Amino acid sequence: LVDVMDDPEIAATLDPVEREVALSFRRDFERSGIHLPASTHARFVELSSSIHDYSREFLRCQSLPPAVGTVAIPVDKLRTLPSEVLVNILQSSSSRKRADGVAIVDVVPDDYTAQYILRDCPDERIREEVYRAWQSGAPSAVDRLERLLEDRMDLSQTVGFESFAHMSLDDKMARSPGHVDEFLRGLATQAQPQWNSLARSLHLTRSAAGSGAGAGGLFPWDRDYWVGQQQMELGSLPSLAPYFSLGRVMLGLSRLFQRLYGVELRAAAPQPGEIWHPEVRKLEVVGEDGQLLGLVYCDVFARSSKAHVGAAHFTARCARRIDDDIGSHPGGAGQPTVVERDGRLFQLPVVVLICNFPGPEPGAPPLLSWSNVETTFHEMGHAMHSMLGQNGFHNVAGTRCAVDFVELPSILMEHFARSPRVLSLFASHYKTDAPLPPGLIRQCAERRQRYAALDLHAQLFMSALDQRYHSAAAVAGAQRQPGWTTRALADVHRSSMFGAGASQSLFGYVDGTQWQARFTHLVGYGASYYAYLFDRMLAGQIWDRVFRGDHPHRASDSAGASCGGAAAGPLSREAGERFKNEVLCWGGGRNPWGCLASVLDNGATPPREVEAIAQGSRSAMRTVGGWHLPVM
C-alpha cells in the first residue's frame, strides 16, 4: 500500500475515492502499530486490551452511587416536585422522623431525582446539598477513567504520536488539537456575552422574587430553578403534536426529498420473517427513474423489550460495488439484492432507524412532539446520506466518513424541520386538517433559543475538557497522581475560555465535585467531542448560504449583479442537487474540506473564505469558529 501511494505513476491512476480508501487503510494500519517491532507491538496489544477493559468498567460504574451517598431532606420541602416524582422518591428511599416530628427522607441523588429537585425545589440550601452530592462522583468511576486516559496516552505515544488527541484527530477535519482549540476559542468569544446576559437575567428574576437579593452571584445549583421560574412567567405554549401525526411527517419527508434530490419514500410490505417486530415499517427509497436505491426500516415506538438507545441510525448493509463477488452475495427475504448501473453491479444499502417515541393514544394516530419531529428529520438525514453516498466502496459509503463531518447532513435536516415552507408540505391538524399556524412554530423556536446559551456552554465545556484530558500536558508522567482528572476539570472551568464575566459563578467549578465521573461520551468520542458543535456550525452556514438564500455576505460582481448566489428557498431543486452532488454522493470518498468548499462556492461565500476552507488548515478552523453561533 505504501509503495502504491508513493509511486507517482500508480497513484495517478487512482480516482479521488480510491485515493481516500487507500489513505484510510494506511492510517488504520499505522494506528494499529503495523510498523512496530515485535516487542513494542506486544505492548500495543496489551494497552489496547486494557483500554477496552477500563472502558467497560467505567461504563459499569455509572450504576454506582456517588461518593456522597444520600441527602436528608424534609418531605415538605419536596412538595413542589411533580407528584409522580415525589412518590418515586418516597418509595425508593428510607424515611424517618426527627425529634421535632418532621418527616425526613434520605434521598439518593441519581440523575432522575437530582434534576427534578434542582428544577423544582425552592430551598436553595437543599438544592446545593443535592447538587454537591450528585456531582461528587463514584470514586471507582474516577479511578477507571484516569487509568483509561493514561493508557490511551501510552498507546498513542507507542505508535509515534505526541498524544492521544493527535492520534485521534489525524483522520478528522480538524487534523490537530491546536486547530480544535482555535475553533473552540472562536466560539467561546462569541458566546461569552450570551452567557453573561443570561446570568444577569436570572439574577434579576431571583432578586424580583425576593430570594437572595444582594447575596452575590448565582451558582450551578440555582440555574435550572430560576430558568424554570422564568419559563413559568412566560406561560406555556399550545402543543404542536396534533399537527404532526407520524404518517404526515413521513409524507412530508418524502415530498421534501422529491423536491431536493428527486427521490421518494414508498411504504413496502415486508416478507414473512423479514422484520423483527410488527411495529417495524419498511420503506423503499426510489429514484426518479423508478430504480430502487435502498431500504430503510423504521422502528420508532418505545416498548419494554427494546433497548433504550434514544434515537439512532444503524447501517445494516453498506452500499458497494460487487462485480467480483456476486456469487457470495447474501440474499434477503423477497428483496432485490443488487442493481446494475452502467454495466456494473452494486449492492444496495439497508439502514435501520431506531427511536423511542410514545405510542399512539386510543382513537388517534401516532402524534409527535416538535422535538420528535426534529429527531425524525435528523435521523432521516443520516439515512439519505447512506442512500445517496454510493461510491462503490463500503469503507467510505454513506455515513462512513470523518467523525466531525458525519453529523452535517443530519443536523442540516433539523433546519428544514423548522422552515415554514417545508412545514407547509405536511403539517396539518389530524382532526381538522387545518394547517399549522406559522406564528406557533416561531414562538416555540424563540422560546428555545432564549436558553440556547445553556446548551452551548455545556457543549463547549465538554469539548474543551475532552481535549484537555487527551493532551500530552494533562497526562504527563509527573501529573499522574490520583485525582488528576478533577484538577484538570477545575482548571478548564477557570480557564480564560470560561472563567470571566457575570456567568462565572453560574457555570463555575464547585469544590469537591467530580463531574467527569459521569462523562461517558469520553469512551466513544475520545478527543472528538467537539464534532457535534463543529457540524452545527457547518450545517448552519450551508442552510444560510445554499438553502435559505438570504445570506448577508452574498458576493456581487463589479457591476453590482449577483455572482451566482444560492438557489432561492429550502425547496429548491438546484440547491438540493448542489448539496447532493458536492456532499451526499461522496460519502466518505472525498476530503470533507473539499466537499464543504465546493458546496459553499456558489456566490454566497467570499472567494477568500472558500479558498481558506478548501485548504483545511488552522485558518479554516478559525474561519468556522468565527461564523455566527449555531442554532442549538
N, C-alpha and C positions, 0 to 999 in steps of 0.2 A: 504493500500500500504506500509506504513512504517513497519507494523507488518510482512508482507511477506518478505520485503527486509532485515529485521533484524533477521529473523529466518533462521539459517544456513541450516536446513534440507529442508525447502521450497525453499530457494534461490539456493540450489544445483541442484534443478530440472529445473531451468531456463537455456535456452541456451543463448549464448552471445547476440543474437539480442533481446531476451526477456528482458535480464538484461538492455540493453541500452534503450529500450522502457520504462521500469519501472523507470529507473533513470531520463529519460526525463520528465516523468509525475511528478515525485516527485519534481524536480526542478521547473517545471511550477507551481505546487500547492504552493510551498513555496514562489516563487517570486510574486505570486498573493495574498499573505497575508492570506492563509487559517488558519494559526496558530495564528492569531492575535485576541485579544479580540474585541468585537463588536465596541466599541468606536474608537479604533485605526484603525480597518478595515474601518470604515466610513471615516476616514481621508485619508486612502489609496485610496479609491474610488474617493474622492474629488480631490486628487492630480493627479490620472490617467486621470480624465476628463479635468483638466486644462492643463495637458501636451498635450493632444490631441488638445485642442483648440489653445494653443500657437504654436504648430507645424504648424497648418493650417494657422494661422495668419502670422507666419514667412515666409512661402512659398508665401502667397499672397503679402507680402511686396516686393517681388523680382521685381514686376512690377513698383514700385515707383522710382522716380528719386533720385539720390544720394544727399547728403547734399549740395554739390556744384552743382547747377542745370545746368549751361551752361558754355561753354568756348568760348570766342570771338576769332575767327581765321580768318586771311585774306584768302580769297578764293584762291589766288595764291599759298599759302603755302600748299594747298591740291591737287595741280595738279598732284602730283606723285602717288596719290591713283588710284586704278582701276576705269575706267570711270563709271561703274555701281554703285560703292560705292559713288563716288562724286555726281552723280545725285541723289541718295537716300538722301544724306546729305542735298543737296540744296532744295530738295522737302519737307523734313520733318523739316527744321529749319528756323527760322526767319533770315532775312538778312537786311543789311543796308549799307550805305556808310559813311565813316569818312569824316571829313572836307577836308582832302587831296585827297579825291576821291577814296580811297582804299575800295574795296568791302569787307565787313565783314559778316561772318555767325556765328550765335550763336549756337554752336554745343552742343547737349545733349549727354554726354559721356556714352551711353549704351554699352553693351558688343560688339555688332557688329561694331559700329563706332570706339570705342576706340581701338580695336585690330588692325584694319586696319591703323589707324593713328600711333600707336606705331610701326607698322611694316614698314610703307612706307614713313612717313614724315621725311625729313632730318633735320628739325629745332628742335634742342634739347630743346629749351625753350618751344615750343609748346607741344612737347611730355611730358615734365614734367608737364605742366599745365593740360593736358588731363589725365595723369596718376593720379595725385593727386585728380582731380575731380571724376574720375571713381571709385577710391578706397575710396572716402570719406564716402560712405555708407549711406543708408537711416536711420535716427535716430530711426524711429519706428521699423525697422528691428532689430537694435541692442537691443532695449528695449525688444522686444518679445523673442529674442534669450536668453537674460540674464534671463528672467522670466522662460523660458523653462528649461534652465540648472539648475537653482535654485530649481525648483520643482522636477526635476529628482533626484537631490541630496537628497531632503527631502523624496522622495518616497523610495529611496534605503535604507536610514537610518531607515525609518519606519518599513521595513521588516527585519532589522537586519544586513545590510551590511555597511561596512565602507564608501563606496562611490558608485556612480552610475557605475563607471568603474569596481569596484569589483563585483557588481551585474551582469553587462552585460557580463563580462568575465568568470563568474562562469561555464558556459557550453561550453566555447570555448577551443581550443587547448592551448591558451596562459595561461588561468586559472587566471592570476592576473596581475595588472598594472605593478608590478615590472618586470615580465617576458617580457612584451611588451617593456618596457624601455630597457631591456637587448638586445633584438633583434634590436631595432631601433638604439641604440648606436653602435652596432657592424657594422651595415650597414653604418652609417654615418662616422665611422672611415675609412672604405674602400673608401667611396665616396669623402671625402674631397680633396684628390689630383686631382680627376677628375674635381671638381668644380673650384679649383684654376687654373688648367691648362686651362680650358675653359675661365675663366675670363682673364687670361694673353693673350690668343689668340685673344679675342675680343678687348682688349686694343691695341694690336699691329695693328689690322686691322683699328681701329679708327685713330691711330697715322699715319699709312701709308697713310690714306686718307686725312691727314692734318686737321682733325677735332678734336679740343680739345686736341692737343698734350700738354703734361705736365700738364693737368688740374686735375690730380689725377685719382681716380678710376671711374669705370663705375657705373651707378645706374640702378634701376629696369626699368626705362623708356627707357634706352638705349639698353637693352638686345635683344628685338625682332628685332630692327632696324639693329643692327650690325650682328646678326645671319643671317638676310636676305641678307645683303651685302656680307657676306662670301659665302652664297649659290649661289648668282648671279655670283660670281667669279668662283665657281666650275662648273657652267653651268648646264643646265637641262639634265635629262636622258630621253630616249625614254619611251613612255607609255607602260606599261605591259598589259593594258586592252585587246588588241586584242588576247592575248594568254589565256584569262580567260573568255570564254563565260560561262554563268551560267550553261548551260547543262553539259559542260565539267567538271566544278568544282564539280557538284553533282555526276557525274560519277566517278571522282577521289576519292571523299569521300567514295562512295560505294566500290570501289576497295580497298581502304586503310582499311576499316572496315572488308572486307572479309579476307584480309591477317592477320590483327591483332587479330580479335575476332571471325572470322567465321560467320559474319552476313553481310547482304547486304541490300541496299535500293532499293525498287521497286516502280515505279510510279503506282498509282492506280486511277481508275476512281471514283470520288465521286458520291454518290447517290443524287437524287433531294432533295434540302433542306439541304444537309449536310454541305456545305461551305457557307461563308458569302460574298464572292466576287469572280467573275470569275477568278481573277488572282491567287487565292489561289491554291496551289498544294498539293495533298495528297500523302504521301509516306508510304509504309508499310516497317517495319523493320522485316526481316525474318532470322531465324537461319539456320544453315547448314542442319538441319533435315526437313526444309521446314515449320516449325511451326512459326506462326506469334508471334512476341514479343511485338509489339505495333505499334502505328500510330504517324506520325509526319506531321503536317500541316504547310506549308511554305507560309508565306505572306510577300514577300521581297521587293516589289516596293513601292516607295512613291506615295501618292495620297492625294488630298485635303481633302477627307473625313476621313482620317486616323490619329490617334493620333501620334504625333511626339515623339515617345518614344526612338528613336535611335534603337539599336538592343537589343532584349531580348528573353529569353526562358521562356515560361509560361507553367505550368503544368495544363492541363485541367482536367485530371483524373489520380490519382495515381494508381500505381500497388498495389494490396493487395490480400491476401487470403480471399475468400468469402464463404467458406463451409457452414457457419451458416446463411448466409443472402442472398442466391441466389434468394429467392422468391421476395425480394425487390430491386434487382439489376436493375438500369435503363437501358433501351435498347438504341440502336443507329440506325440511318437510314442505314440499309444494312450492319452494322458492326457486326462481331462476338464479343460478349460481354465478353466471358470467355473462358479459355482454361483449360484442365485437365492435371495435371502433377503428376505422381506417386500417383494417386487416390485422389488428392486434386484439388480444383477449385480455379482459380486465375483470378482476374480482370486485364485486360491489361492496360498499361499506354497509355495516349494520351497527346501529348505535341504540343505546337504551337511555331514556330519561327517567330518573327516579326523583319523586317529590314525596312529601308527606302532608298533603293538603287534607283538610277535613272533608269527610264525605258529604253527600247531599242530605238535606233535611227532607222529611216526608212531604210529598206533593210538590217539590221544587227541583229544578235541575241543579247540578253541582255549581255553586257560586264561589268565585274567587275574590279575595280582598285585592285592593290595588297592589299591595306588596307582592301577593302571589301572582298577579298578572306580570309584574316586572320579573319575578323569578322565572316564569314560563318563557317570557321573551328571552331572558338571559340564557337559559339552557338551550333554547332553540337556536340561539346564535352559535353555540358550540356545534349543534347538530348540522347547521348549514355549512360550517367550516369543514366538518367531516364529509358531507355530501359533495361539496364543490372542490375540495382540495385533493383531487385525484390526479397525482402526478406520476404514477407508475411505480413508486417505491413506498412500501408500507412503513419504512423507517421514518419518512418525513411526510406521510399522508395526513391530511386534515389537521387535527389538533396536536400532532406530534411536531411541535416547533418549540422555540425558546420559551422558557417559563415566563419571562417578562414580556411576551408577545401573545401568549395563548389566550389571555382573557380579553384582548382587544375586541374581537368580533362579538363576544357575548355582552360586554359592557356597552358597546355601541347600540346593541338591540334595546337596552334599557332606555336610551334616548328616544327610540322610536315608540316605546310604550308610553311615553309622556307627551307625545306630539298630538295636538288636537286633530290634525289632518289624518293621522294614522288611526286614532281612536274612532274617527267618524266612519271608518270602514266596517266597524263591528260592534261598538259599544252601545247597546240599547237595553232598556229595561225588560227583564224576562217576562213580565206580565203584560205591560202596556205597549212595548216596542218603542217607547219614547227614547230619543237619543240622549246620551249622557250630556248634561249641561256643561259647556266649556268652562264656566266660572268655577264649577265644583272641583274639577281636577286642578285648576290653577291654585285654588285655595289650599288644597292638600299639598301641592308642591311647595308653596310658600311656607306653610307650617313646618314642613320637614326641613327646608333649608334654614329656617330660623335657628335650628340647633345643629346644623351640619358641622359647625366648628368642633363640636364634641367628638364626632366620629373622625374628623380629620386629625385632630390632636392624637387620638388613640392610635390611628393607623401610622402616623408619622413617628410617634414614640416607639411603637413596636418595631418599626422598620429600623430606626436608629439603634435600638437595643440589640436587635438581631445582628446588625453589622458589628457592633461593639463586641458581642460575645464570640464572634468568629474572627476577630482581628488578632494579629500576632502580639500586639502590645497587651491585650487583655489576658491572654492565655500564656504569656511568657513564663518560663520556669519559676522565676522569683515571685510571680504573682499567684502561684498555685497553692494558696493557703485556703483551708476550708472557709466557705463563705465569700469567696471572691466574686461570685456572681451577684451577691447582694450589694457589695461595694460598687461594682460596676453599674448596677441598677440605679443606685443613688447618684453616681457621677453623671449618668445620662440625664436624669431628672434635673440636675443642677447645671447642665451644660448651657452654653450660650444659645443653643438652638431652642431650648425650652424654658430656661430659668430666668425670665425677665418679665417686667410689667405687672399689671393688675392680676393676671391669671396665675402668677407663680404659686401662691398658696393653694389655689383651687385644684391645680394639677400636680402639685409637688410631691416629693418623696416623704413618706411618713416613717419615722424611725421605728425599727423593729419589724417592719413588714418585708415579706419576701414574695412579691407578686410573681416573680419568674417561675416559681414552683408550679404555676398554672398555665404557663406559656407553651401549650402543647404544639403550636404551629412550628416550633423550633425543630421538631422531629422531621416533618415533611418538607419544610421550606427553609432549611438552614442557609443563611446568608442571602436569601432571595425573597424575604417577606415584602420588600419594597415593591415587588412586581404588581401588587394589587393597585397601589396608588399610581404607579407608572402607567399602567394600562388605562386607568381612569383619565389621566391627562391626555394620552394619545386618542382615546375614543372621543373625548370632549372636543378636541381640535378637528378631528375628521367630521364629526357631526356639524360643527360650526362652519367649516370651510368647504365641505363637499356636499352635505345633505341639506342643512338649513338654508344655505345660500345667502346669508346676510352678514358675513363676517366683516368687521370694520377695517381689516387690513387688506381688502381686495386690491390687487395691483391694477394700475392703469398705464396705458402706453403714453407716449409723449403728446399725442393729440387729445388725450383725455378719455379715450374709449377704453372699455373694459378689456383687460388682457385675458381672454378666455373666461375664467371665473367658474365658480361652482354651478352645477345644474340647479335649477330652481326647485327647492322643496324636497321633502322627505319621501315622496312617491315617484321621484324622477328615475326613469329607466337609465338615462345617461349616467347619473350619479351611481346607481346600483351597479351598472356594468363596470364602471371605473373601479369601485371597491372590489367587485368580484374578480376582475382580471388582474388587479395590482396586489391584492392581499389574499382573498379566499382561495383562489385556484392554485396558489403556490403551496399551500400547506406550510410545511417547514422546509421547502425546497429552494428557498431564496434567502439571502441575507435580509433579515427583517427591517434593517435601516433602509435598504433599497426599496422594499415594499412601501414603507412609510413615506419616503421622499417622493416616490412615483405617484402615490395616491393624493398627496398634498400639492403636487406640482400642476395645479390647474388654474393659476392666476390669482388664487385667493391667498397664497403664501409668497412673501417676498423671495426673490431668487437666492439671495444670500442665505436665507434661512433654509431653503431647500438644499442648498449646497452643504451647509453645516450638518444637516440631518443625514444626508447621503453618506458623509464621511464616518458617522457613528463614533466620534471621538468624545473627549471631555466637553468640547464646545457643544456637541449635540445634546449631551445630558444637561448642560447648563441651559440650553435653549428650551428643552422640555420643562425643566424646573421653573423657568420664568414665564411659562404660559399661564393664563388665568386659572384660578383654583377650580378643581373639578367639582362636578355635581356629585354629592355623596348619596 
